[in-house]
Amino acid sequence: MFTPFFREGEVTDYASAMKADKAMYGRYFHGMLKRGVYLPPAQWEAAFVSYAHTEKDLNIAIGAAAESFRDL
């Protein structure tokens, strides 16, 4: 289970999560979606990795994340 928050410093509580850059998350979300990786549309939800995901699935997601981060 994971959720990226785009901000300086750690997210340790609700107040620090609220300081995250929501627009940047939106750009990241759409970058991943464009590359075929479906994430929650809001930072307040979590993405999950399970045994159903193959090594190929994970490599695709990692590649999509790297490309999406570069686009930010």
mmCIF file of the N, C-alpha and C atoms, coordinates in Angstrom:
data_MODEL
# 
_entry.id   MODEL 
# 
loop_
_atom_site.group_PDB 
_atom_site.id 
_atom_site.type_symbol 
_atom_site.label_atom_id 
_atom_site.label_alt_id 
_atom_site.label_comp_id 
_atom_site.label_asym_id 
_atom_site.label_entity_id 
_atom_site.label_seq_id 
_atom_site.pdbx_PDB_ins_code 
_atom_site.Cartn_x 
_atom_site.Cartn_y 
_atom_site.Cartn_z 
_atom_site.occupancy 
_atom_site.B_iso_or_equiv 
_atom_site.pdbx_formal_charge 
_atom_site.auth_seq_id 
_atom_site.auth_comp_id 
_atom_site.auth_asym_id 
_atom_site.auth_atom_id 
_atom_site.pdbx_PDB_model_num 
ATOM 1   N N  . MET A 1 1  ? 0.853  -1.160  0.000   1.00 0.00 ? 1  MET A N  1 
ATOM 2   C CA . MET A 1 1  ? 0.000  0.000   0.000   1.00 0.00 ? 1  MET A CA 1 
ATOM 3   C C  . MET A 1 1  ? 0.907  1.233   0.000   1.00 0.00 ? 1  MET A C  1 
ATOM 4   N N  . PHE A 1 2  ? 0.605  2.178   -0.886  1.00 0.00 ? 2  PHE A N  1 
ATOM 5   C CA . PHE A 1 2  ? 1.431  3.386   -0.947  1.00 0.00 ? 2  PHE A CA 1 
ATOM 6   C C  . PHE A 1 2  ? 0.632  4.552   -1.522  1.00 0.00 ? 2  PHE A C  1 
ATOM 7   N N  . THR A 1 3  ? 1.086  5.741   -1.198  1.00 0.00 ? 3  THR A N  1 
ATOM 8   C CA . THR A 1 3  ? 0.555  6.975   -1.763  1.00 0.00 ? 3  THR A CA 1 
ATOM 9   C C  . THR A 1 3  ? 1.687  7.992   -1.809  1.00 0.00 ? 3  THR A C  1 
ATOM 10  N N  . PRO A 1 4  ? 2.015  8.513   -2.982  1.00 0.00 ? 4  PRO A N  1 
ATOM 11  C CA . PRO A 1 4  ? 3.037  9.561   -3.020  1.00 0.00 ? 4  PRO A CA 1 
ATOM 12  C C  . PRO A 1 4  ? 2.433  10.923  -2.677  1.00 0.00 ? 4  PRO A C  1 
ATOM 13  N N  . PHE A 1 5  ? 3.153  11.672  -1.864  1.00 0.00 ? 5  PHE A N  1 
ATOM 14  C CA . PHE A 1 5  ? 2.785  13.055  -1.558  1.00 0.00 ? 5  PHE A CA 1 
ATOM 15  C C  . PHE A 1 5  ? 3.916  13.936  -2.060  1.00 0.00 ? 5  PHE A C  1 
ATOM 16  N N  . PHE A 1 6  ? 3.598  14.960  -2.804  1.00 0.00 ? 6  PHE A N  1 
ATOM 17  C CA . PHE A 1 6  ? 4.602  15.842  -3.380  1.00 0.00 ? 6  PHE A CA 1 
ATOM 18  C C  . PHE A 1 6  ? 4.733  17.088  -2.510  1.00 0.00 ? 6  PHE A C  1 
ATOM 19  N N  . ARG A 1 7  ? 5.811  17.108  -1.721  1.00 0.00 ? 7  ARG A N  1 
ATOM 20  C CA . ARG A 1 7  ? 6.076  18.232  -0.827  1.00 0.00 ? 7  ARG A CA 1 
ATOM 21  C C  . ARG A 1 7  ? 7.487  18.118  -0.297  1.00 0.00 ? 7  ARG A C  1 
ATOM 22  N N  . GLU A 1 8  ? 7.973  19.186  0.285   1.00 0.00 ? 8  GLU A N  1 
ATOM 23  C CA . GLU A 1 8  ? 9.262  19.163  0.969   1.00 0.00 ? 8  GLU A CA 1 
ATOM 24  C C  . GLU A 1 8  ? 9.062  18.496  2.318   1.00 0.00 ? 8  GLU A C  1 
ATOM 25  N N  . GLY A 1 9  ? 9.957  17.631  2.706   1.00 0.00 ? 9  GLY A N  1 
ATOM 26  C CA . GLY A 1 9  ? 9.886  16.996  4.018   1.00 0.00 ? 9  GLY A CA 1 
ATOM 27  C C  . GLY A 1 9  ? 8.932  15.814  4.055   1.00 0.00 ? 9  GLY A C  1 
ATOM 28  N N  . GLU A 1 10 ? 8.944  15.148  5.195   1.00 0.00 ? 10 GLU A N  1 
ATOM 29  C CA . GLU A 1 10 ? 8.121  13.961  5.391   1.00 0.00 ? 10 GLU A CA 1 
ATOM 30  C C  . GLU A 1 10 ? 6.663  14.312  5.638   1.00 0.00 ? 10 GLU A C  1 
ATOM 31  N N  . VAL A 1 11 ? 5.804  13.379  5.289   1.00 0.00 ? 11 VAL A N  1 
ATOM 32  C CA . VAL A 1 11 ? 4.394  13.470  5.663   1.00 0.00 ? 11 VAL A CA 1 
ATOM 33  C C  . VAL A 1 11 ? 4.239  12.588  6.893   1.00 0.00 ? 11 VAL A C  1 
ATOM 34  N N  . THR A 1 12 ? 3.942  13.223  8.011   1.00 0.00 ? 12 THR A N  1 
ATOM 35  C CA . THR A 1 12 ? 3.844  12.487  9.271   1.00 0.00 ? 12 THR A CA 1 
ATOM 36  C C  . THR A 1 12 ? 2.463  12.553  9.900   1.00 0.00 ? 12 THR A C  1 
ATOM 37  N N  . ASP A 1 13 ? 1.628  13.453  9.398   1.00 0.00 ? 13 ASP A N  1 
ATOM 38  C CA . ASP A 1 13 ? 0.298  13.609  9.975   1.00 0.00 ? 13 ASP A CA 1 
ATOM 39  C C  . ASP A 1 13 ? -0.600 14.342  8.978   1.00 0.00 ? 13 ASP A C  1 
ATOM 40  N N  . TYR A 1 14 ? -1.821 14.562  9.381   1.00 0.00 ? 14 TYR A N  1 
ATOM 41  C CA . TYR A 1 14 ? -2.799 15.212  8.508   1.00 0.00 ? 14 TYR A CA 1 
ATOM 42  C C  . TYR A 1 14 ? -2.332 16.606  8.079   1.00 0.00 ? 14 TYR A C  1 
ATOM 43  N N  . ALA A 1 15 ? -1.807 17.369  9.025   1.00 0.00 ? 15 ALA A N  1 
ATOM 44  C CA . ALA A 1 15 ? -1.385 18.740  8.718   1.00 0.00 ? 15 ALA A CA 1 
ATOM 45  C C  . ALA A 1 15 ? -0.273 18.756  7.670   1.00 0.00 ? 15 ALA A C  1 
ATOM 46  N N  . SER A 1 16 ? 0.690  17.859  7.799   1.00 0.00 ? 16 SER A N  1 
ATOM 47  C CA . SER A 1 16 ? 1.772  17.835  6.808   1.00 0.00 ? 16 SER A CA 1 
ATOM 48  C C  . SER A 1 16 ? 1.278  17.291  5.467   1.00 0.00 ? 16 SER A C  1 
ATOM 49  N N  . ALA A 1 17 ? 0.330  16.385  5.480   1.00 0.00 ? 17 ALA A N  1 
ATOM 50  C CA . ALA A 1 17 ? -0.254 15.880  4.230   1.00 0.00 ? 17 ALA A CA 1 
ATOM 51  C C  . ALA A 1 17 ? -1.008 16.985  3.502   1.00 0.00 ? 17 ALA A C  1 
ATOM 52  N N  . MET A 1 18 ? -1.650 17.857  4.244   1.00 0.00 ? 18 MET A N  1 
ATOM 53  C CA . MET A 1 18 ? -2.419 18.945  3.637   1.00 0.00 ? 18 MET A CA 1 
ATOM 54  C C  . MET A 1 18 ? -1.528 19.947  2.898   1.00 0.00 ? 18 MET A C  1 
ATOM 55  N N  . LYS A 1 19 ? -0.232 19.953  3.220   1.00 0.00 ? 19 LYS A N  1 
ATOM 56  C CA . LYS A 1 19 ? 0.696  20.878  2.572   1.00 0.00 ? 19 LYS A CA 1 
ATOM 57  C C  . LYS A 1 19 ? 1.254  20.319  1.264   1.00 0.00 ? 19 LYS A C  1 
ATOM 58  N N  . ALA A 1 20 ? 0.822  19.123  0.885   1.00 0.00 ? 20 ALA A N  1 
ATOM 59  C CA . ALA A 1 20 ? 1.303  18.504  -0.348  1.00 0.00 ? 20 ALA A CA 1 
ATOM 60  C C  . ALA A 1 20 ? 0.769  19.256  -1.568  1.00 0.00 ? 20 ALA A C  1 
ATOM 61  N N  . ASP A 1 21 ? 1.511  19.177  -2.640  1.00 0.00 ? 21 ASP A N  1 
ATOM 62  C CA . ASP A 1 21 ? 1.145  19.833  -3.898  1.00 0.00 ? 21 ASP A CA 1 
ATOM 63  C C  . ASP A 1 21 ? 0.145  18.946  -4.647  1.00 0.00 ? 21 ASP A C  1 
ATOM 64  N N  . LYS A 1 22 ? -1.122 19.273  -4.517  1.00 0.00 ? 22 LYS A N  1 
ATOM 65  C CA . LYS A 1 22 ? -2.184 18.462  -5.120  1.00 0.00 ? 22 LYS A CA 1 
ATOM 66  C C  . LYS A 1 22 ? -2.163 18.543  -6.644  1.00 0.00 ? 22 LYS A C  1 
ATOM 67  N N  . ALA A 1 23 ? -1.808 19.689  -7.186  1.00 0.00 ? 23 ALA A N  1 
ATOM 68  C CA . ALA A 1 23 ? -1.733 19.832  -8.646  1.00 0.00 ? 23 ALA A CA 1 
ATOM 69  C C  . ALA A 1 23 ? -0.629 18.946  -9.216  1.00 0.00 ? 23 ALA A C  1 
ATOM 70  N N  . MET A 1 24 ? 0.490  18.857  -8.508  1.00 0.00 ? 24 MET A N  1 
ATOM 71  C CA . MET A 1 24 ? 1.577  18.006  -8.974  1.00 0.00 ? 24 MET A CA 1 
ATOM 72  C C  . MET A 1 24 ? 1.158  16.538  -8.929  1.00 0.00 ? 24 MET A C  1 
ATOM 73  N N  . TYR A 1 25 ? 0.429  16.150  -7.868  1.00 0.00 ? 25 TYR A N  1 
ATOM 74  C CA . TYR A 1 25 ? -0.075 14.777  -7.822  1.00 0.00 ? 25 TYR A CA 1 
ATOM 75  C C  . TYR A 1 25 ? -0.986 14.527  -9.025  1.00 0.00 ? 25 TYR A C  1 
ATOM 76  N N  . GLY A 1 26 ? -1.805 15.499  -9.373  1.00 0.00 ? 26 GLY A N  1 
ATOM 77  C CA . GLY A 1 26 ? -2.692 15.358  -10.525 1.00 0.00 ? 26 GLY A CA 1 
ATOM 78  C C  . GLY A 1 26 ? -1.913 15.129  -11.811 1.00 0.00 ? 26 GLY A C  1 
ATOM 79  N N  . ARG A 1 27 ? -0.815 15.858  -11.989 1.00 0.00 ? 27 ARG A N  1 
ATOM 80  C CA . ARG A 1 27 ? 0.018  15.666  -13.182 1.00 0.00 ? 27 ARG A CA 1 
ATOM 81  C C  . ARG A 1 27 ? 0.662  14.277  -13.170 1.00 0.00 ? 27 ARG A C  1 
ATOM 82  N N  . TYR A 1 28 ? 1.119  13.845  -11.989 1.00 0.00 ? 28 TYR A N  1 
ATOM 83  C CA . TYR A 1 28 ? 1.710  12.506  -11.856 1.00 0.00 ? 28 TYR A CA 1 
ATOM 84  C C  . TYR A 1 28 ? 0.656  11.433  -12.154 1.00 0.00 ? 28 TYR A C  1 
ATOM 85  N N  . PHE A 1 29 ? -0.521 11.583  -11.585 1.00 0.00 ? 29 PHE A N  1 
ATOM 86  C CA . PHE A 1 29 ? -1.622 10.643  -11.805 1.00 0.00 ? 29 PHE A CA 1 
ATOM 87  C C  . PHE A 1 29 ? -1.917 10.505  -13.301 1.00 0.00 ? 29 PHE A C  1 
ATOM 88  N N  . HIS A 1 30 ? -2.045 11.636  -13.998 1.00 0.00 ? 30 HIS A N  1 
ATOM 89  C CA . HIS A 1 30 ? -2.361 11.588  -15.426 1.00 0.00 ? 30 HIS A CA 1 
ATOM 90  C C  . HIS A 1 30 ? -1.199 11.030  -16.248 1.00 0.00 ? 30 HIS A C  1 
ATOM 91  N N  . GLY A 1 31 ? 0.031  11.291  -15.814 1.00 0.00 ? 31 GLY A N  1 
ATOM 92  C CA . GLY A 1 31 ? 1.189  10.698  -16.487 1.00 0.00 ? 31 GLY A CA 1 
ATOM 93  C C  . GLY A 1 31 ? 1.187  9.187   -16.370 1.00 0.00 ? 31 GLY A C  1 
ATOM 94  N N  . MET A 1 32 ? 0.860  8.694   -15.190 1.00 0.00 ? 32 MET A N  1 
ATOM 95  C CA . MET A 1 32 ? 0.786  7.246   -14.988 1.00 0.00 ? 32 MET A CA 1 
ATOM 96  C C  . MET A 1 32 ? -0.369 6.659   -15.788 1.00 0.00 ? 32 MET A C  1 
ATOM 97  N N  . LEU A 1 33 ? -1.499 7.320   -15.771 1.00 0.00 ? 33 LEU A N  1 
ATOM 98  C CA . LEU A 1 33 ? -2.679 6.853   -16.505 1.00 0.00 ? 33 LEU A CA 1 
ATOM 99  C C  . LEU A 1 33 ? -2.379 6.764   -18.005 1.00 0.00 ? 33 LEU A C  1 
ATOM 100 N N  . LYS A 1 34 ? -1.688 7.774   -18.522 1.00 0.00 ? 34 LYS A N  1 
ATOM 101 C CA . LYS A 1 34 ? -1.308 7.797   -19.938 1.00 0.00 ? 34 LYS A CA 1 
ATOM 102 C C  . LYS A 1 34 ? -0.424 6.599   -20.295 1.00 0.00 ? 34 LYS A C  1 
ATOM 103 N N  . ARG A 1 35 ? 0.311  6.097   -19.290 1.00 0.00 ? 35 ARG A N  1 
ATOM 104 C CA . ARG A 1 35 ? 1.217  4.973   -19.511 1.00 0.00 ? 35 ARG A CA 1 
ATOM 105 C C  . ARG A 1 35 ? 0.600  3.632   -19.095 1.00 0.00 ? 35 ARG A C  1 
ATOM 106 N N  . GLY A 1 36 ? -0.699 3.643   -18.819 1.00 0.00 ? 36 GLY A N  1 
ATOM 107 C CA . GLY A 1 36 ? -1.410 2.401   -18.535 1.00 0.00 ? 36 GLY A CA 1 
ATOM 108 C C  . GLY A 1 36 ? -1.388 1.931   -17.101 1.00 0.00 ? 36 GLY A C  1 
ATOM 109 N N  . VAL A 1 37 ? -0.960 2.793   -16.179 1.00 0.00 ? 37 VAL A N  1 
ATOM 110 C CA . VAL A 1 37 ? -0.932 2.425   -14.761 1.00 0.00 ? 37 VAL A CA 1 
ATOM 111 C C  . VAL A 1 37 ? -2.011 3.230   -14.049 1.00 0.00 ? 37 VAL A C  1 
ATOM 112 N N  . TYR A 1 38 ? -2.946 2.529   -13.460 1.00 0.00 ? 38 TYR A N  1 
ATOM 113 C CA . TYR A 1 38 ? -4.101 3.167   -12.829 1.00 0.00 ? 38 TYR A CA 1 
ATOM 114 C C  . TYR A 1 38 ? -3.857 3.339   -11.337 1.00 0.00 ? 38 TYR A C  1 
ATOM 115 N N  . LEU A 1 39 ? -3.811 4.589   -10.897 1.00 0.00 ? 39 LEU A N  1 
ATOM 116 C CA . LEU A 1 39 ? -3.624 4.934   -9.488  1.00 0.00 ? 39 LEU A CA 1 
ATOM 117 C C  . LEU A 1 39 ? -4.893 5.595   -8.971  1.00 0.00 ? 39 LEU A C  1 
ATOM 118 N N  . PRO A 1 40 ? -5.023 5.713   -7.641  1.00 0.00 ? 40 PRO A N  1 
ATOM 119 C CA . PRO A 1 40 ? -6.167 6.453   -7.105  1.00 0.00 ? 40 PRO A CA 1 
ATOM 120 C C  . PRO A 1 40 ? -6.119 7.902   -7.603  1.00 0.00 ? 40 PRO A C  1 
ATOM 121 N N  . PRO A 1 41 ? -7.260 8.497   -7.907  1.00 0.00 ? 41 PRO A N  1 
ATOM 122 C CA . PRO A 1 41 ? -7.277 9.848   -8.442  1.00 0.00 ? 41 PRO A CA 1 
ATOM 123 C C  . PRO A 1 41 ? -6.986 10.941  -7.412  1.00 0.00 ? 41 PRO A C  1 
ATOM 124 N N  . ALA A 1 42 ? -6.879 10.583  -6.147  1.00 0.00 ? 42 ALA A N  1 
ATOM 125 C CA . ALA A 1 42 ? -6.594 11.571  -5.102  1.00 0.00 ? 42 ALA A CA 1 
ATOM 126 C C  . ALA A 1 42 ? -5.544 11.015  -4.144  1.00 0.00 ? 42 ALA A C  1 
ATOM 127 N N  . GLN A 1 43 ? -4.774 11.917  -3.550  1.00 0.00 ? 43 GLN A N  1 
ATOM 128 C CA . GLN A 1 43 ? -3.736 11.503  -2.601  1.00 0.00 ? 43 GLN A CA 1 
ATOM 129 C C  . GLN A 1 43 ? -4.309 10.867  -1.344  1.00 0.00 ? 43 GLN A C  1 
ATOM 130 N N  . TRP A 1 44 ? -5.558 11.058  -1.092  1.00 0.00 ? 44 TRP A N  1 
ATOM 131 C CA . TRP A 1 44 ? -6.148 10.571  0.157   1.00 0.00 ? 44 TRP A CA 1 
ATOM 132 C C  . TRP A 1 44 ? -6.534 9.104   0.073   1.00 0.00 ? 44 TRP A C  1 
ATOM 133 N N  . GLU A 1 45 ? -6.262 8.493   -1.059  1.00 0.00 ? 45 GLU A N  1 
ATOM 134 C CA . GLU A 1 45 ? -6.520 7.075   -1.254  1.00 0.00 ? 45 GLU A CA 1 
ATOM 135 C C  . GLU A 1 45 ? -5.173 6.381   -1.409  1.00 0.00 ? 45 GLU A C  1 
ATOM 136 N N  . ALA A 1 46 ? -5.156 5.064   -1.371  1.00 0.00 ? 46 ALA A N  1 
ATOM 137 C CA . ALA A 1 46 ? -3.899 4.324   -1.466  1.00 0.00 ? 46 ALA A CA 1 
ATOM 138 C C  . ALA A 1 46 ? -3.913 3.389   -2.669  1.00 0.00 ? 46 ALA A C  1 
ATOM 139 N N  . ALA A 1 47 ? -2.734 3.162   -3.216  1.00 0.00 ? 47 ALA A N  1 
ATOM 140 C CA . ALA A 1 47 ? -2.546 2.162   -4.268  1.00 0.00 ? 47 ALA A CA 1 
ATOM 141 C C  . ALA A 1 47 ? -2.033 0.887   -3.596  1.00 0.00 ? 47 ALA A C  1 
ATOM 142 N N  . PHE A 1 48 ? -2.319 -0.238  -4.196  1.00 0.00 ? 48 PHE A N  1 
ATOM 143 C CA . PHE A 1 48 ? -1.952 -1.518  -3.602  1.00 0.00 ? 48 PHE A CA 1 
ATOM 144 C C  . PHE A 1 48 ? -1.146 -2.364  -4.580  1.00 0.00 ? 48 PHE A C  1 
ATOM 145 N N  . VAL A 1 49 ? -0.179 -3.077  -4.051  1.00 0.00 ? 49 VAL A N  1 
ATOM 146 C CA . VAL A 1 49 ? 0.564  -4.087  -4.794  1.00 0.00 ? 49 VAL A CA 1 
ATOM 147 C C  . VAL A 1 49 ? 0.183  -5.422  -4.171  1.00 0.00 ? 49 VAL A C  1 
ATOM 148 N N  . SER A 1 50 ? -0.074 -6.420  -5.025  1.00 0.00 ? 50 SER A N  1 
ATOM 149 C CA . SER A 1 50 ? -0.485 -7.724  -4.498  1.00 0.00 ? 50 SER A CA 1 
ATOM 150 C C  . SER A 1 50 ? 0.240  -8.847  -5.227  1.00 0.00 ? 50 SER A C  1 
ATOM 151 N N  . TYR A 1 51 ? 0.020  -10.072 -4.759  1.00 0.00 ? 51 TYR A N  1 
ATOM 152 C CA . TYR A 1 51 ? 0.603  -11.241 -5.412  1.00 0.00 ? 51 TYR A CA 1 
ATOM 153 C C  . TYR A 1 51 ? 0.050  -11.447 -6.814  1.00 0.00 ? 51 TYR A C  1 
ATOM 154 N N  . ALA A 1 52 ? -1.050 -10.813 -7.137  1.00 0.00 ? 52 ALA A N  1 
ATOM 155 C CA . ALA A 1 52 ? -1.607 -10.914 -8.489  1.00 0.00 ? 52 ALA A CA 1 
ATOM 156 C C  . ALA A 1 52 ? -0.746 -10.154 -9.497  1.00 0.00 ? 52 ALA A C  1 
ATOM 157 N N  . HIS A 1 53 ? 0.032  -9.182  -9.032  1.00 0.00 ? 53 HIS A N  1 
ATOM 158 C CA . HIS A 1 53 ? 0.910  -8.423  -9.919  1.00 0.00 ? 53 HIS A CA 1 
ATOM 159 C C  . HIS A 1 53 ? 2.156  -9.252  -10.229 1.00 0.00 ? 53 HIS A C  1 
ATOM 160 N N  . THR A 1 54 ? 2.460  -9.355  -11.499 1.00 0.00 ? 54 THR A N  1 
ATOM 161 C CA . THR A 1 54 ? 3.639  -10.110 -11.919 1.00 0.00 ? 54 THR A CA 1 
ATOM 162 C C  . THR A 1 54 ? 4.871  -9.207  -11.902 1.00 0.00 ? 54 THR A C  1 
ATOM 163 N N  . GLU A 1 55 ? 6.028  -9.825  -12.068 1.00 0.00 ? 55 GLU A N  1 
ATOM 164 C CA . GLU A 1 55 ? 7.259  -9.038  -12.155 1.00 0.00 ? 55 GLU A CA 1 
ATOM 165 C C  . GLU A 1 55 ? 7.182  -8.084  -13.354 1.00 0.00 ? 55 GLU A C  1 
ATOM 166 N N  . LYS A 1 56 ? 6.585  -8.547  -14.441 1.00 0.00 ? 56 LYS A N  1 
ATOM 167 C CA . LYS A 1 56 ? 6.409  -7.690  -15.618 1.00 0.00 ? 56 LYS A CA 1 
ATOM 168 C C  . LYS A 1 56 ? 5.526  -6.490  -15.284 1.00 0.00 ? 56 LYS A C  1 
ATOM 169 N N  . ASP A 1 57 ? 4.421  -6.725  -14.560 1.00 0.00 ? 57 ASP A N  1 
ATOM 170 C CA . ASP A 1 57 ? 3.537  -5.627  -14.145 1.00 0.00 ? 57 ASP A CA 1 
ATOM 171 C C  . ASP A 1 57 ? 4.309  -4.591  -13.337 1.00 0.00 ? 57 ASP A C  1 
ATOM 172 N N  . LEU A 1 58 ? 5.094  -5.075  -12.382 1.00 0.00 ? 58 LEU A N  1 
ATOM 173 C CA . LEU A 1 58 ? 5.845  -4.161  -11.515 1.00 0.00 ? 58 LEU A CA 1 
ATOM 174 C C  . LEU A 1 58 ? 6.885  -3.379  -12.309 1.00 0.00 ? 58 LEU A C  1 
ATOM 175 N N  . ASN A 1 59 ? 7.552  -4.040  -13.247 1.00 0.00 ? 59 ASN A N  1 
ATOM 176 C CA . ASN A 1 59 ? 8.541  -3.337  -14.069 1.00 0.00 ? 59 ASN A CA 1 
ATOM 177 C C  . ASN A 1 59 ? 7.883  -2.276  -14.946 1.00 0.00 ? 59 ASN A C  1 
ATOM 178 N N  . ILE A 1 60 ? 6.704  -2.572  -15.463 1.00 0.00 ? 60 ILE A N  1 
ATOM 179 C CA . ILE A 1 60 ? 5.960  -1.578  -16.244 1.00 0.00 ? 60 ILE A CA 1 
ATOM 180 C C  . ILE A 1 60 ? 5.617  -0.376  -15.363 1.00 0.00 ? 60 ILE A C  1 
ATOM 181 N N  . ALA A 1 61 ? 5.142  -0.636  -14.149 1.00 0.00 ? 61 ALA A N  1 
ATOM 182 C CA . ALA A 1 61 ? 4.770  0.447   -13.232 1.00 0.00 ? 61 ALA A CA 1 
ATOM 183 C C  . ALA A 1 61 ? 5.986  1.279   -12.838 1.00 0.00 ? 61 ALA A C  1 
ATOM 184 N N  . ILE A 1 62 ? 7.106  0.621   -12.591 1.00 0.00 ? 62 ILE A N  1 
ATOM 185 C CA . ILE A 1 62 ? 8.328  1.340   -12.220 1.00 0.00 ? 62 ILE A CA 1 
ATOM 186 C C  . ILE A 1 62 ? 8.795  2.222   -13.380 1.00 0.00 ? 62 ILE A C  1 
ATOM 187 N N  . GLY A 1 63 ? 8.761  1.685   -14.592 1.00 0.00 ? 63 GLY A N  1 
ATOM 188 C CA . GLY A 1 63 ? 9.136  2.473   -15.764 1.00 0.00 ? 63 GLY A CA 1 
ATOM 189 C C  . GLY A 1 63 ? 8.204  3.655   -15.975 1.00 0.00 ? 63 GLY A C  1 
ATOM 190 N N  . ALA A 1 64 ? 6.908  3.417   -15.798 1.00 0.00 ? 64 ALA A N  1 
ATOM 191 C CA . ALA A 1 64 ? 5.923  4.493   -15.951 1.00 0.00 ? 64 ALA A CA 1 
ATOM 192 C C  . ALA A 1 64 ? 6.143  5.573   -14.906 1.00 0.00 ? 64 ALA A C  1 
ATOM 193 N N  . ALA A 1 65 ? 6.459  5.163   -13.682 1.00 0.00 ? 65 ALA A N  1 
ATOM 194 C CA . ALA A 1 65 ? 6.707  6.139   -12.618 1.00 0.00 ? 65 ALA A CA 1 
ATOM 195 C C  . ALA A 1 65 ? 7.936  6.981   -12.943 1.00 0.00 ? 65 ALA A C  1 
ATOM 196 N N  . ALA A 1 66 ? 9.005  6.336   -13.404 1.00 0.00 ? 66 ALA A N  1 
ATOM 197 C CA . ALA A 1 66 ? 10.225 7.075   -13.743 1.00 0.00 ? 66 ALA A CA 1 
ATOM 198 C C  . ALA A 1 66 ? 9.943  8.104   -14.838 1.00 0.00 ? 66 ALA A C  1 
ATOM 199 N N  . GLU A 1 67 ? 9.211  7.695   -15.876 1.00 0.00 ? 67 GLU A N  1 
ATOM 200 C CA . GLU A 1 67 ? 8.880  8.624   -16.957 1.00 0.00 ? 67 GLU A CA 1 
ATOM 201 C C  . GLU A 1 67 ? 7.967  9.745   -16.466 1.00 0.00 ? 67 GLU A C  1 
ATOM 202 N N  . SER A 1 68 ? 7.001  9.398   -15.628 1.00 0.00 ? 68 SER A N  1 
ATOM 203 C CA . SER A 1 68 ? 6.066  10.403  -15.109 1.00 0.00 ? 68 SER A CA 1 
ATOM 204 C C  . SER A 1 68 ? 6.778  11.402  -14.210 1.00 0.00 ? 68 SER A C  1 
ATOM 205 N N  . PHE A 1 69 ? 7.717  10.929  -13.385 1.00 0.00 ? 69 PHE A N  1 
ATOM 206 C CA . PHE A 1 69 ? 8.488  11.841  -12.538 1.00 0.00 ? 69 PHE A CA 1 
ATOM 207 C C  . PHE A 1 69 ? 9.310  12.796  -13.398 1.00 0.00 ? 69 PHE A C  1 
ATOM 208 N N  . ARG A 1 70 ? 9.898  12.295  -14.474 1.00 0.00 ? 70 ARG A N  1 
ATOM 209 C CA . ARG A 1 70 ? 10.692 13.167  -15.365 1.00 0.00 ? 70 ARG A CA 1 
ATOM 210 C C  . ARG A 1 70 ? 9.823  14.251  -15.990 1.00 0.00 ? 70 ARG A C  1 
ATOM 211 N N  . ASP A 1 71 ? 8.572  13.906  -16.270 1.00 0.00 ? 71 ASP A N  1 
ATOM 212 C CA . ASP A 1 71 ? 7.664  14.878  -16.884 1.00 0.00 ? 71 ASP A CA 1 
ATOM 213 C C  . ASP A 1 71 ? 7.238  15.991  -15.928 1.00 0.00 ? 71 ASP A C  1 
ATOM 214 N N  . LEU A 1 72 ? 7.400  15.773  -14.631 1.00 0.00 ? 72 LEU A N  1 
ATOM 215 C CA . LEU A 1 72 ? 6.975  16.782  -13.666 1.00 0.00 ? 72 LEU A CA 1 
ATOM 216 C C  . LEU A 1 72 ? 7.918  17.964  -13.714 1.00 0.00 ? 72 LEU A C  1 
# 
